[in-house]
Amino acid sequence: MRPETSTLDDLAALVAARTPVIVLETADEPEAVELVLRAASRPPGGRSPRPVFRWSVTDGLRRMDVDLGGSQLHNTDPPALLRTIVDSIAPAVYVLLDLHPWFDDPLVVRLLKDAAQRPLGLRSTLVLVSRRLDLPREVEHLAVSIPVSFPSADERATVVDRTVAAWANATGRVPHVDPRARDLLVRRLAGLSRADVARLAHGAVVDDGALTVDDVAVVDRARFDALAGDGVLAYEYATVAPGDVVGLDRVVRWLLLRRPATDGSAPHLDPPRGVLLVGVQGCGKSLAARAAASVLGVPLLRLDLAGVHDKYVGESERRLREALAAADALAPCVLWVDEIEKAVAGDEDGGSARRVLGTLLTWLADRRSRVFVAATANDVSALPPELVRKGRFDEIFFVDLPDDAARAALLRLHAGRRGLVLDDGAAAPLVAASAGFSGAEVEQAVVSATYAAHARGTALDAGTVLEELRATRPLSVVMGERVAALRAWAATRTVPAR
């Protein structure tokens, strides 16, 4: 994240150099206009600042550094505006809001290029502002793009405090402000524009006249809506409590040690990068990934890595970069990538998988945000070596078939949810019959038993569950060779999750 002074200094230098076209991609138009005004007001060498104009298709052209009254409504049409800029003999700075819809018009592209190629003494600077903007190829080489800074933690705290004070002044009531919730809210509003920070802080206070921890979850969802891309990222409401992750105590303990470095409460600690969970299908890898968000105390995002693939060359990488940038902006968070091998293995699609893998590997290596990646994989043979080497993830855990104690806990958990309490005597034969079962197969046997009991018109009992277990052939039998090979591979290469 760039500090505001860096953005302002870069912008001032480009304006002073009479750069033909500057691109600011941001949703915060007022902040962008303010940045340009400040940058244009400080020319080097004691020279006079150039005039600053703002244009939109609804308002036309308006002078911003000096109040000259109304707008020039005759310049609302983009070709007319660009002709005015090309014909002007007084160089100025023009902030053009949302000009990109007209980039399909050859006349607009030609006029934009003419304006950008005027002699230096007559050249104006065009600052194109939009949330997302792809320049025409004819103008790309004449433009410079600057990332717009987000407000710092101190600025966000000021906005939150002002919002609370404004609500108190408007209502005559002093809102209850939980200091922990206030600090957490300031951290969670990172990566948003100043306008979005003010809007979400206002909503958190106004809904109930208080600022509590409950408001943070609502802000997290609204923050995701403001930053997420085109369906590749999903916000997961239903995380899993650590107590529901049966038999993976080592993973939970490992995560708990890293919670302070992830949630921001210990900023001096290096944030953990993530874990790769490999193992037998149905044994709890996805469950552990979902539980990571609860253990670390941060929101959970799910990345549909297979969904980034697009038939057009370069689009897959662009969609992935945008999704990863959104995750960076939403940090701290857990980014869950399920069955990662299906999206990065193989090369039957014209090289798209390899390019997506390259984009992902670069991000995994270079990122500095507090995004904890929880990736799962079933087929380790399909994983590229460069993905599983140390440095991409902090640890590789192997999730094996549950042992007797874990199966007993799973049977009690799933039976208890359906009204059946299993004591040690009732559980013992079920544990023996479920040897070699995955966690998912144990649960499905209990579910099937409820159907069978309902069909008979009887209550669910241990005998019915035992019948279903004996009628099931687990994956460790059906795919015994593959499961054995997977366990042999993991024996010396991974850390046991149990």
C-alpha positions as CSV (number, residue, x, y, z in Angstrom):
1,M,0.0,0.0,0.0
2,R,1.5,3.3,-1.0
3,P,1.6,6.2,1.4
4,E,-0.4,9.3,0.4
5,T,2.8,11.5,0.2
6,S,4.3,9.0,-2.3
7,T,1.2,9.3,-4.6
8,L,1.1,13.1,-4.3
9,D,4.9,13.5,-5.0
10,D,4.7,11.2,-8.0
11,L,1.7,13.0,-9.4
12,A,3.2,16.4,-8.8
13,A,6.4,15.3,-10.7
14,L,4.4,14.0,-13.6
15,V,2.2,17.1,-13.8
16,A,5.3,19.4,-13.6
17,A,6.9,17.4,-16.5
18,R,3.8,17.9,-18.6
19,T,3.1,14.2,-19.0
20,P,0.5,14.0,-21.7
21,V,-1.8,11.4,-20.1
22,I,-1.9,10.3,-16.4
23,V,-4.2,7.4,-15.3
24,L,-5.7,7.2,-11.8
25,E,-7.7,4.1,-11.2
26,T,-9.9,4.7,-8.1
27,A,-13.5,4.7,-7.1
28,D,-12.9,7.8,-4.9
29,E,-13.3,10.6,-7.5
30,P,-13.4,13.5,-5.0
31,E,-10.1,12.3,-3.5
32,A,-8.6,12.0,-7.0
33,V,-9.6,15.5,-8.0
34,E,-8.2,16.8,-4.7
35,L,-4.9,15.1,-5.3
36,V,-4.6,16.6,-8.7
37,L,-5.4,20.1,-7.3
38,R,-2.7,19.7,-4.7
39,A,-0.2,18.3,-7.2
40,A,-0.8,21.1,-9.7
41,S,-0.5,23.8,-7.0
42,R,3.2,23.1,-6.4
43,P,5.1,23.5,-9.7
44,P,8.9,23.5,-9.3
45,G,11.2,26.5,-9.9
46,G,8.7,29.1,-8.7
47,R,6.6,28.8,-11.9
48,S,2.9,29.7,-11.9
49,P,0.6,26.7,-11.4
50,R,-1.4,25.7,-14.4
51,P,-5.3,25.9,-14.4
52,V,-7.1,22.8,-13.3
53,F,-10.4,21.7,-15.0
54,R,-12.7,18.9,-14.1
55,W,-14.9,17.2,-16.8
56,S,-17.8,14.8,-16.7
57,V,-20.4,14.0,-19.3
58,T,-23.1,15.3,-17.0
59,D,-21.5,18.5,-15.8
60,G,-19.3,19.5,-18.7
61,L,-16.1,21.4,-18.0
62,R,-15.5,23.3,-14.8
63,R,-12.5,25.3,-13.5
64,M,-11.5,23.9,-10.1
65,D,-8.5,25.9,-8.9
66,V,-10.5,29.2,-9.3
67,D,-14.2,29.7,-8.9
68,L,-15.5,31.0,-12.3
69,G,-19.1,30.2,-11.7
70,G,-20.9,27.5,-13.6
71,S,-19.7,24.7,-15.9
72,Q,-19.2,24.9,-19.7
73,L,-22.1,22.8,-20.6
74,H,-21.3,23.0,-24.3
75,N,-18.3,20.8,-23.6
76,T,-20.3,17.8,-22.2
77,D,-19.8,15.9,-25.5
78,P,-16.4,14.1,-25.4
79,P,-15.3,15.0,-29.0
80,A,-16.2,18.7,-28.4
81,L,-14.2,18.6,-25.1
82,L,-11.1,17.1,-26.7
83,R,-11.3,19.6,-29.6
84,T,-11.3,22.4,-27.0
85,I,-8.2,20.9,-25.4
86,V,-6.4,20.4,-28.7
87,D,-7.2,24.0,-29.9
88,S,-6.3,25.7,-26.6
89,I,-3.1,27.8,-26.5
90,A,-3.1,27.9,-22.7
91,P,-1.8,24.6,-21.3
92,A,-3.8,23.3,-18.3
93,V,-4.5,20.2,-16.3
94,Y,-7.8,18.4,-17.2
95,V,-9.3,15.8,-14.9
96,L,-11.5,13.7,-17.1
97,L,-14.0,11.5,-15.2
98,D,-15.1,8.3,-16.9
99,L,-14.0,9.0,-20.4
100,H,-13.3,5.3,-21.1
101,P,-16.8,4.4,-22.5
102,W,-16.0,6.5,-25.6
103,F,-12.7,4.7,-26.3
104,D,-14.5,2.6,-28.9
105,D,-15.0,5.8,-31.0
106,P,-12.1,6.3,-33.5
107,L,-12.7,10.1,-33.4
108,V,-12.3,10.2,-29.6
109,V,-9.1,8.1,-29.8
110,R,-7.6,10.3,-32.5
111,L,-8.4,13.5,-30.6
112,L,-7.0,12.1,-27.4
113,K,-3.8,11.2,-29.3
114,D,-3.7,14.6,-30.9
115,A,-4.0,16.3,-27.5
116,A,-1.2,14.1,-26.0
117,Q,1.2,14.8,-28.9
118,R,0.9,18.6,-28.9
119,P,4.2,20.5,-28.7
120,L,5.6,20.8,-25.2
121,G,4.9,24.5,-24.9
122,L,1.2,24.0,-25.7
123,R,0.7,20.6,-24.2
124,S,-1.9,20.1,-21.5
125,T,-2.0,17.2,-19.1
126,L,-5.0,14.9,-19.2
127,V,-5.7,13.0,-16.0
128,L,-8.1,10.1,-16.7
129,V,-10.0,9.0,-13.6
130,S,-12.1,5.8,-13.4
131,R,-12.5,2.8,-11.2
132,R,-11.1,0.6,-14.0
133,L,-9.7,1.8,-17.3
134,D,-8.1,0.1,-20.3
135,L,-6.4,2.7,-22.6
136,P,-6.6,2.3,-26.4
137,R,-3.4,0.9,-27.8
138,E,-2.7,4.1,-29.7
139,V,-2.4,6.0,-26.5
140,E,-0.8,3.5,-24.1
141,H,2.8,4.6,-24.8
142,L,1.9,8.2,-24.0
143,A,0.4,7.5,-20.6
144,V,1.6,6.8,-17.1
145,S,-0.5,5.0,-14.5
146,I,-0.3,5.9,-10.8
147,P,-1.8,3.7,-8.0
148,V,-3.9,5.9,-5.7
149,S,-3.0,5.5,-2.0
150,F,-5.5,4.3,0.6
151,P,-5.9,6.2,3.8
152,S,-3.5,5.3,6.6
153,A,-4.5,3.8,9.9
154,D,-4.3,7.2,11.6
155,E,-6.6,8.7,8.9
156,R,-9.1,5.9,9.2
157,A,-9.2,6.3,12.9
158,T,-9.8,10.0,12.5
159,V,-12.7,9.3,10.1
160,V,-14.3,6.8,12.5
161,D,-14.0,9.2,15.5
162,R,-15.5,12.1,13.4
163,T,-18.4,9.8,12.4
164,V,-19.1,9.0,16.0
165,A,-18.9,12.6,17.0
166,A,-21.2,13.7,14.1
167,W,-23.8,11.1,15.1
168,A,-23.7,12.3,18.7
169,N,-24.1,16.0,17.6
170,A,-27.0,15.1,15.3
171,T,-28.9,13.0,17.9
172,G,-27.9,14.5,21.1
173,R,-26.9,11.1,22.4
174,V,-23.5,9.7,23.2
175,P,-23.0,6.4,21.4
176,H,-21.5,3.4,23.2
177,V,-18.1,2.8,21.7
178,D,-16.2,-0.5,22.5
179,P,-12.5,0.5,22.3
180,R,-11.6,-3.0,21.0
181,A,-14.3,-2.8,18.4
182,R,-13.2,0.6,17.4
183,D,-9.5,-0.5,16.9
184,L,-10.6,-3.6,15.1
185,L,-12.9,-1.6,12.8
186,V,-10.0,0.8,11.9
187,R,-7.9,-2.2,10.9
188,R,-10.6,-3.9,8.9
189,L,-11.3,-0.7,6.9
190,A,-7.8,-0.9,5.4
191,G,-7.7,-0.9,1.6
192,L,-10.8,1.3,1.1
193,S,-11.1,4.8,-0.2
194,R,-11.8,7.6,2.2
195,A,-15.4,7.8,0.9
196,D,-15.9,4.1,1.6
197,V,-14.3,4.4,5.0
198,A,-16.7,7.2,6.0
199,R,-19.7,5.4,4.6
200,L,-19.1,2.1,6.3
201,A,-18.1,3.8,9.6
202,H,-21.4,5.8,9.5
203,G,-23.4,2.6,8.8
204,A,-21.8,0.8,11.8
205,V,-22.8,3.6,14.2
206,V,-26.2,4.6,12.8
207,D,-27.8,1.1,12.8
208,D,-27.9,0.8,16.6
209,G,-26.3,3.9,18.1
210,A,-23.3,1.9,19.2
211,L,-20.0,0.6,17.9
212,T,-19.5,-3.0,19.0
213,V,-17.7,-6.1,17.8
214,D,-20.9,-7.2,16.1
215,D,-20.6,-4.3,13.7
216,V,-17.3,-5.5,12.5
217,A,-18.7,-8.6,10.8
218,V,-21.2,-6.4,8.9
219,V,-18.4,-4.1,7.8
220,D,-16.4,-7.1,6.7
221,R,-19.1,-8.1,4.3
222,A,-19.7,-4.6,3.0
223,R,-16.0,-4.2,2.6
224,F,-15.8,-7.3,0.5
225,D,-18.7,-6.1,-1.7
226,A,-16.7,-2.9,-2.3
227,L,-13.5,-4.6,-3.3
228,A,-14.3,-8.1,-4.7
229,G,-13.8,-8.9,-8.3
230,D,-16.0,-10.6,-10.9
231,G,-17.1,-13.7,-9.0
232,V,-13.7,-15.4,-8.6
233,L,-13.7,-14.4,-4.9
234,A,-16.5,-15.4,-2.5
235,Y,-17.1,-14.2,1.0
236,E,-17.8,-17.2,3.3
237,Y,-20.2,-16.5,6.1
238,A,-20.2,-20.0,7.6
239,T,-16.8,-20.6,9.1
240,V,-16.1,-23.7,11.3
241,A,-15.5,-23.6,15.0
242,P,-12.2,-25.1,16.1
243,G,-14.1,-27.7,18.2
244,D,-15.7,-29.1,15.1
245,V,-12.3,-30.0,13.6
246,V,-12.1,-33.5,15.1
247,G,-8.6,-35.1,15.2
248,L,-6.6,-32.2,13.7
249,D,-5.3,-30.9,17.0
250,R,-1.8,-30.3,15.6
251,V,-3.1,-28.0,12.9
252,V,-5.3,-26.0,15.3
253,R,-2.4,-25.5,17.8
254,W,-0.1,-24.4,14.9
255,L,-2.7,-21.9,13.8
256,L,-3.3,-20.6,17.4
257,L,0.4,-19.7,17.7
258,R,0.1,-17.6,14.6
259,R,-3.1,-15.7,15.4
260,P,-1.4,-12.6,16.9
261,A,0.6,-12.2,13.7
262,T,-2.4,-12.5,11.5
263,D,-5.1,-10.5,13.1
264,G,-2.8,-7.5,13.5
265,S,-2.6,-7.5,17.3
266,A,1.2,-8.2,17.1
267,P,2.3,-6.1,14.1
268,H,6.0,-6.6,14.9
269,L,5.6,-10.3,14.0
270,D,6.0,-11.4,10.4
271,P,2.6,-12.6,9.1
272,P,2.4,-16.3,8.3
273,R,2.1,-17.2,4.7
274,G,-0.2,-20.2,4.9
275,V,-0.5,-23.9,4.8
276,L,-1.0,-26.6,2.2
277,L,-3.3,-29.4,3.4
278,V,-2.9,-32.7,1.4
279,G,-4.4,-36.0,2.2
280,V,-7.1,-38.6,1.7
281,Q,-10.4,-37.2,0.3
282,G,-13.1,-36.6,2.9
283,C,-10.7,-36.5,5.9
284,G,-11.2,-32.8,6.9
285,K,-8.8,-30.8,4.7
286,S,-11.5,-28.3,3.6
287,L,-13.0,-28.3,7.1
288,A,-9.5,-27.3,8.5
289,A,-9.2,-24.6,5.9
290,R,-12.5,-23.1,6.9
291,A,-11.7,-23.4,10.6
292,A,-8.5,-21.4,10.0
293,A,-10.5,-18.2,9.8
294,S,-12.2,-18.9,13.1
295,V,-8.9,-19.8,14.8
296,L,-7.0,-16.8,13.4
297,G,-10.0,-14.4,14.1
298,V,-10.2,-13.0,10.6
299,P,-12.7,-13.2,7.7
300,L,-12.7,-16.1,5.2
301,L,-12.5,-15.6,1.5
302,R,-12.8,-18.5,-1.0
303,L,-10.8,-18.2,-4.3
304,D,-12.3,-20.2,-7.2
305,L,-9.0,-20.7,-8.9
306,A,-10.5,-22.9,-11.7
307,G,-13.0,-20.1,-12.4
308,V,-10.3,-17.6,-13.4
309,H,-9.7,-19.5,-16.7
310,D,-10.9,-17.6,-19.8
311,K,-10.8,-18.4,-23.5
312,Y,-9.0,-15.1,-24.3
313,V,-5.3,-14.9,-23.9
314,G,-4.2,-12.9,-20.9
315,E,-7.7,-12.7,-19.4
316,S,-7.1,-15.6,-16.9
317,E,-4.0,-13.9,-15.5
318,R,-5.8,-10.5,-15.3
319,R,-8.8,-12.0,-13.4
320,L,-6.5,-13.8,-11.0
321,R,-4.4,-10.6,-10.4
322,E,-7.5,-8.6,-9.6
323,A,-8.8,-11.3,-7.2
324,L,-5.5,-11.4,-5.4
325,A,-5.3,-7.6,-5.3
326,A,-8.7,-7.6,-3.7
327,A,-7.6,-10.2,-1.1
328,D,-4.6,-8.0,-0.3
329,A,-6.9,-5.1,0.2
330,L,-9.2,-7.1,2.4
331,A,-6.3,-8.3,4.7
332,P,-6.2,-9.6,7.3
333,C,-8.1,-12.6,6.0
334,V,-7.8,-16.3,5.2
335,L,-7.8,-17.1,1.5
336,W,-9.1,-20.6,1.0
337,V,-8.1,-22.3,-2.3
338,D,-9.8,-25.7,-2.5
339,E,-8.3,-28.5,-4.7
340,I,-5.6,-26.3,-6.0
341,E,-4.1,-29.0,-8.2
342,K,-7.1,-28.9,-10.5
343,A,-6.5,-25.4,-11.6
344,V,-2.7,-25.3,-12.0
345,A,-1.9,-28.8,-13.2
346,G,-1.7,-29.8,-16.9
347,D,-1.4,-27.6,-20.0
348,E,-4.2,-28.8,-22.3
349,D,-5.7,-25.3,-22.6
350,G,-3.1,-23.5,-24.6
351,G,-0.8,-22.6,-21.7
352,S,-3.5,-20.9,-19.5
353,A,-2.8,-23.2,-16.5
354,R,1.0,-22.5,-16.7
355,R,0.4,-18.7,-16.9
356,V,-2.1,-18.8,-14.0
357,L,0.4,-20.8,-12.0
358,G,3.1,-18.3,-12.7
359,T,0.9,-15.4,-11.6
360,L,0.0,-17.3,-8.4
361,L,3.6,-18.2,-7.6
362,T,4.7,-14.6,-8.0
363,W,2.1,-13.4,-5.7
364,L,2.8,-16.1,-3.1
365,A,6.5,-15.1,-3.1
366,D,6.2,-11.4,-3.2
367,R,3.1,-10.5,-1.1
368,R,3.6,-8.6,2.2
369,S,-0.1,-8.4,3.2
370,R,-1.6,-10.4,6.1
371,V,-3.4,-12.8,3.8
372,F,-3.1,-16.4,5.1
373,V,-3.5,-18.9,2.3
374,A,-5.1,-22.2,3.2
375,A,-4.9,-24.5,0.2
376,T,-6.0,-28.1,-0.1
377,A,-5.0,-30.8,-2.6
378,N,-6.1,-34.5,-3.1
379,D,-3.7,-35.5,-5.9
380,V,-0.2,-34.6,-4.8
381,S,1.2,-36.1,-8.0
382,A,-0.5,-33.3,-10.0
383,L,1.1,-30.5,-7.9
384,P,3.9,-28.7,-9.7
385,P,7.2,-28.9,-7.7
386,E,7.6,-25.1,-7.6
387,L,4.3,-24.9,-5.7
388,V,5.1,-27.3,-2.9
389,R,8.7,-26.1,-2.2
390,K,9.4,-24.4,1.1
391,G,8.7,-20.6,0.9
392,R,5.4,-20.8,-0.9
393,F,3.7,-22.1,2.3
394,D,4.9,-22.2,5.9
395,E,4.0,-25.8,6.3
396,I,2.6,-28.8,4.5
397,F,0.3,-30.9,6.6
398,F,-0.9,-34.4,5.7
399,V,-4.5,-35.2,6.7
400,D,-4.7,-39.0,7.1
401,L,-7.6,-41.3,7.8
402,P,-8.9,-40.8,11.3
403,D,-7.6,-43.2,14.0
404,D,-9.9,-44.9,16.5
405,A,-10.1,-42.0,18.9
406,A,-10.9,-39.6,16.1
407,R,-13.6,-41.9,14.6
408,A,-15.2,-42.3,18.1
409,A,-15.3,-38.5,18.4
410,L,-16.8,-38.1,14.9
411,L,-19.4,-40.8,15.5
412,R,-20.5,-39.1,18.8
413,L,-20.5,-35.7,17.1
414,H,-22.7,-36.7,14.1
415,A,-24.9,-39.0,16.0
416,G,-25.4,-36.4,18.7
417,R,-26.5,-33.8,16.2
418,R,-29.3,-36.3,15.2
419,G,-30.4,-37.0,18.7
420,L,-28.4,-40.2,19.4
421,V,-26.1,-40.2,22.4
422,L,-23.4,-42.9,22.2
423,D,-21.8,-44.2,25.3
424,D,-18.5,-46.1,25.3
425,G,-20.2,-49.4,25.0
426,A,-22.4,-48.4,22.1
427,A,-19.5,-46.6,20.3
428,A,-17.0,-49.4,20.5
429,P,-18.4,-51.7,17.8
430,L,-19.1,-48.7,15.6
431,V,-15.4,-47.6,15.9
432,A,-14.3,-51.1,15.0
433,A,-16.6,-51.4,12.0
434,S,-15.5,-48.0,10.7
435,A,-11.8,-48.8,10.4
436,G,-10.4,-47.3,7.3
437,F,-13.3,-44.8,6.9
438,S,-12.8,-41.1,6.2
439,G,-14.5,-38.5,8.3
440,A,-17.0,-37.8,5.4
441,E,-17.8,-41.6,5.2
442,V,-18.5,-41.8,8.9
443,E,-20.9,-38.8,8.7
444,Q,-22.6,-40.3,5.7
445,A,-23.1,-43.6,7.4
446,V,-24.9,-41.8,10.3
447,V,-27.0,-39.8,7.8
448,S,-28.0,-43.0,5.9
449,A,-28.9,-44.6,9.2
450,T,-31.4,-41.7,10.0
451,Y,-33.1,-42.4,6.6
452,A,-33.3,-46.1,7.3
453,A,-34.7,-45.5,10.8
454,H,-37.3,-43.1,9.5
455,A,-38.4,-45.6,6.8
456,R,-38.9,-48.3,9.6
457,G,-40.7,-45.8,11.8
458,T,-38.2,-46.3,14.6
459,A,-35.8,-44.0,16.4
460,L,-32.1,-43.8,15.3
461,D,-30.0,-46.3,17.3
462,A,-26.5,-47.6,17.3
463,G,-27.6,-50.9,15.6
464,T,-28.9,-49.0,12.5
465,V,-25.6,-47.1,12.3
466,L,-23.7,-50.3,12.5
467,E,-25.7,-51.8,9.6
468,E,-24.9,-48.8,7.4
469,L,-21.2,-49.0,8.3
470,R,-21.0,-52.6,7.4
471,A,-22.8,-52.0,4.1
472,T,-20.2,-49.3,3.1
473,R,-17.0,-49.9,1.2
474,P,-14.7,-47.0,2.1
475,L,-12.4,-45.2,-0.3
476,S,-9.4,-46.8,1.4
477,V,-10.7,-50.1,0.1
478,V,-12.1,-49.1,-3.3
479,M,-9.0,-47.0,-4.1
480,G,-6.6,-48.8,-1.8
481,E,-3.5,-48.6,-4.0
482,R,-3.8,-44.9,-4.5
483,V,-4.5,-44.2,-0.9
484,A,-1.5,-46.3,0.1
485,A,0.7,-44.5,-2.4
486,L,-0.4,-41.1,-1.1
487,R,0.3,-42.1,2.5
488,A,3.8,-43.4,1.5
489,W,4.6,-40.2,-0.3
490,A,3.5,-38.1,2.7
491,A,5.4,-40.1,5.3
492,T,8.7,-38.3,4.9
493,R,7.6,-35.1,3.1
494,T,4.9,-33.6,5.3
495,V,3.9,-33.0,8.9
496,P,1.0,-35.2,10.3
497,A,-2.1,-33.1,10.9
498,R,-3.3,-35.3,13.8
